[in-house]
Amino acid sequence: MTFRTLIQTGAVCLLSVAPLSAQSSPAPAAAAKAGPVPRTKDGHPDLTGIWNNATRTPFERPDIFAGKPTISDEEARKWEARENARWEEGSKIDGGRPVTIEGGAYNVLFYDNGKDLLRFGGQKRTSMVVDPPDGHVPPMLPEARDRVATRRRIIPGDYKSLPNDTRCLVGNTPSVPIVPAAYNNNIQLVQTPDSILIEVEMVHDARIIHMNAKHQPPSVRQWFGDSIGHWEGDTLVVETTNFDDHTHYRGSTKDLKVTERFRRVSDKTIEYRATMEDPSTWTKPWSIELAFTSVPGPLYEYACHEGNYAMEGILGGK
């Protein structure tokens, strides 16, 4: 078994271990012909499997694609070629050390962003954010910006003020909504008639979707919220509420509501849409869309604490 050691530099040193074989990027969509959607005994699409959502598509739409939510395959190939060449250049050795790209914490070697813009609905996308139509997250309210600044304030010697991912409690990307990170972009789905398990590779965060159930009372709060699902035709619709104050997606409060839609369009692809609503954080709801591509797996453990000397060094004032 081959393992990859990742060291995050900067104010916090976090060493984690994850296998290279679990992080392979999905093959281009044209590499193999898609097959029919597999179904469970009760007739619903079977989402069970291991999936990858790595993509070179930016989260928000860059200026170069302003006013263009989709582009042609030819435009996409030219942009992907330039972008991949830029990253390839960043992987070269400079003065005996691999260089980083755009001031990132890791060397280019360790990133897992795929090589292509994501394809959704048969078209190449220029941003994950699709609503608002300009491809940008709506503005945060002034009180939300102040709240985020307060949360980011680290108190020397107080480990509880450190971010959750530094403490290896949860991943640095959320379990809900499911968005790609710099690496470890694999997801495992296990489906039964009564519940669906979603495990993301980053810090092996897991949540359970309870099918055709009612939400817990408002007094019951959970790190990943309370996820309730139902089928609308061939689309799995999941509403997650009841977050607590431990996790915050892009500055959200515990009143965040995330509505996800999973639609398996072939044996190789799930189209995923998530809508975020939190009137205490953003001026209006907003949505992202992504494609999940089937990968062989297996999904290995991401051992965040293995060899992690960050906490000892931080508390020791080093």
N, C-alpha and C positions, 0 to 999 in steps of 0.2 A: 504494500500500500504506500502510495506516495503522498506526502503531506506538504502543505505550504505554510510557511511561517510568515506572519504579517506583523510588522511593528509600526505602530502609529506614533509619529514624532510630534513635537510641539509641547504645549503646557502639560499634557498628560501622556505617559507612555503606556500603551496597551498592546500586549502581545497576545495574539490569538492563533489558533491552529485550525486549519480547514483543508480538506483534501483537494488536490487539483482536479481529480476525476469528477468530483461533485459540482464543479464550477464551469463545465464546458458550455460554451455559448451554443444556442440553437443553430441548426443549419439553415441556410437561406430557404425561403418558402418554396422556391422553384426546384430544390434539390430532389424532392420526392413527391409523387402525386398523392394528394390527400385522399383518404378513404372515408367511408360512411361513419356517422356518429354512432359509437357503441351505446347500448341502452341497458338499463337494469331490468330486472324481472317485472317491475311495476310500470315499465314503459318510459320512464324519465331518462334523459341523457345521463350517461355515467361519467361523472367528473373524476373518478378515481384515477390516480396516477401521480407522476412527478413532472413538474412543469418548470419552465424557466421564463422569466420576464425581462431578461437583460436586453437593453436596446441602446442604440446610439441617439435615439430621439431625445432632444432636450425636454426637461419638465415643462418649462414655459417657452413660448415661441420666440426665437431670436430675431433680431431686426432684419437679418437677411431674408427671412421668410415672412415678413410682415404682410398681413392680408392674404396669406396663402396657407390655409390649414392643411392642404394636401398638395403634393407635387407629382409629376409624372415619374414613371420608373426610370426614364433616361436622366431626368434632373436628379433623381435620388442617387443613381449610380455615380454621377459626377461628384456630388457632394460627399457621398460615402468614401469615394476614392481619395479625395483631398483630406477628409477628416482622418481616415485610417493612416494615410501617409504622415500626417502631423503627429499622430500617436506613435507611429513606428519610429519617427525621429526622436520622440521623447524617451524611447526605450534604449537608446544608445548610451554607451558609456562616456562620461565626461569627467576627465581627471581621475579615473579609476572608480567612479561611483555612478550608478544609474541615475539619470536625471529625472525629475518629476515634471509633470505637465500642469501648467496654470497654478503653480504653487501648492499642488496637492500634498497630502500627508504621506502618500505611498508612492513608490516608484510605479511607472506605467505598467510594469510587468504584472502587478498585483490587481489591477482593475479588471472588472468583468462587465463591460458595457456592450458586449456584442460588437458587430461590425456594420450593422444595417439600421436604417430607420425602420420603425415598426410599421407593419402593414395591418390595417384594420378596415374591415369592409371592402377589401380588395384594393385599397389605396394607401400609398405611403403618407405617413403623418409627419408633420413638422413640430408638433409639441404633444406632450401627454395631456396637458390641459386643453379641453375642447369647449368648455363653457365657463366663462364668457367666450364669445366667438373670437376675441383677439388673442386667445391662448395664454392669458395671464391670470394669476390668482387675484381675486378682487382685493382692494385695499383693506388693510386692517384698521379697525377703529383706534383712535388715540389711546383709549384706556387699555386696549389689547397690547399695543406696542409697549406701554409702560409695564404691563404685567409680564411680558416676555423679558424685558430688561431686568426686572426683579428676579425672575426665575433663573436667569443666567449668572446671577451674582454668586460667586463661590466664596464661602467664608473659610479663611485659613484654619486648618485643623479640624474642620467640621465635615466629616465624610458624607453626611446626609445632604449637604448642599451640592455635592458633585452630581453630574448628569447620570441618569440611569444606565446608559450604555458604558460609561466609564466604570461603574460598579458592577458591570456584567449582569444586571438585573433583567434588562430587556435589550433588544437590538436598537441600533441607532436609526433604523427605519421601522415604521410601525407594522403591527400585524393587521391593523385596519385603519385606513385602506391599505391594500397590498401594492406597494410601489417598489421599484428596483432601487438597490443601493449601489455602492461602488464595487461590491463583490458579494458573493454568496446569494445569488439571485434565484435560488431554487425553492420551490414550494411543493409540498406533498398534500394531496387531497385524498381523504378516505370517506367514502359515501355509504350510508345505510339509509333505510326508509325513514328513520326517526331522527337522525343527526348526521352532521358532516363535520369532520375534523379538518382543520387547516393548520398545517405546521410549516412555518417559514424556516429556511436554513439559518438565518442570522440569529444566533443565541437560541436556536431551536424553540422560538416562541410558538405557542399553540393556542388555538381557541376552538370552541365547539359551537356549531350552529345548531340550535334546537329547532326542528321543523314543526310548523303548524302549532306553535305554542304561544303563550302570552309572555310579555316582558315581566321581569321581576319588578316588585314595587320600587318606587324611586329611592327608598332607603337602602336598597341593595346595590352597591357600586362595585365595579371590578376594573382591574387594570386595563383589560382589552374590551371592556363593555359587555353588554348582554346581547348576543346575536340571535335573532329569530328569523327563520327562513320559510319561504313557501315557493311553489312553482307557479309561474304564469306561462302556460304553454310549455315551451322547451327552455325557458329562461328561469334560472334560480335567482330569486330576489331575496336579499338579506338586509334587514334593518338592524343596526347596532346602536344602542343607547346605553344609559346607565354607566358611563365612564366614571372613574374616580379622579382624584387630584394627583395621582402618581404619573400618569402619562398624558402628554399633550401633543396633538398633531399640529405642527406649524403654528403653535401658539394658542390652540383651542382651549376651551374650558371643559369642565365635566359635563356640560350640557350639549356637547357635540353629538350630532346624529349623522351617521354614515349609512347611505343606502347603496348597496352593491348589487350588480347584475352580472351573473355568470352565464354565458351562452356558448356551449360547445358547438362549433360550426363544422368540425371535421374530426377525424381520429387524431389529428396532430395539433389542433388549435382551439383554445378557449378565448372568446372575446369578453373582456372585462370592463365594466364601467362602474365608477364610484362617484357619488354626489355627497359633498360635505356641507352641512348646515350648522351654523353656530352664530346666532344673531349678536352674541357678546364679543365676537372676534372679527368677523368679516362683514362687509357691507351688504353682501348677498350670497346665496348658495353658489357653489361652483363644482365642476365635474372634470374627471379625467377618464381617459380610455386607454387600455393597454391590450396587447395580445400575449397570451401564455402559450408557449410552445412545448410540446411533449419532449421529454428527454429520458434516456434510459435509467438514470439513477445508479445505485441507490442514493438516498439522502443521508450523508454522514453527519456526525455530531460536529457542531461548531464549538470548540472548547475554549470559550472566552477566558476562563480563569487559568488555563494551563500556561505556566510561565509568565503570568501577569504580575509584574513587580510594581505596577503603577500605584496601587493603593498604599503599599508600604512606603514607597518613596514620597508620596504626597503627604501622608500623615507624619512622616519623619522630617518634613521640611526640606527634602532634597531636591 
